[in-house]
């Protein structure tokens, strides 16, 4: 007589002891995967917006390259570099630099602030204040501290906010197509 292993009392007892733990692990995994995917989707959307910004912003000097400096969160910088480094945007090759030193910020065409720390933003603005460098950030307070473009999360999407006065002060021009998609923030709103 051949006896099935699964029907033995020892296997059934082990299965009953392990099954609740396995269910908890599977449940935790199914909860964390969508949350992780949502975070990746937000980052991917922001990176795509940065790429599109390079097409709809004009800098005073035409160059063959476009240097993007990513300041702050290293994971964001690595993902930005993986997606954009070496890509072409209107005939210019994009190069991404992770956490450039203060002396290297002035060479950037776009500085992406991947941080919600106000002190980091304020320090960057002090260094690039009136230079033709597009500053882009993730935080809703980014524009109030002098940033030009905020890629702000609102519910399940990313909204583009623009401080047009800061953009113009830096000698940059934005396409009306971009401005039609963005929320243009006035100076009064940025001073609140």
Secondary structure, DSSP 4 states (H G I P E B T S, - for coil): ----GGGSHHHHHHHHHHHHHHHHHHHHHHHHHHHHHHHHHHHHHHHHHHHHHHHHEE-SS--SEEEEEEEE-HHHHHHHHHHHTT-EETTEEEEEEES--HHHHTT-SEEEEE---HHHHHHHHHHHTTSS-EEEESSTTTGGGT-SEEEEEETTEEEEEE-HHHHHHTT-EE-HHHHHHSEEPPHHHHT-
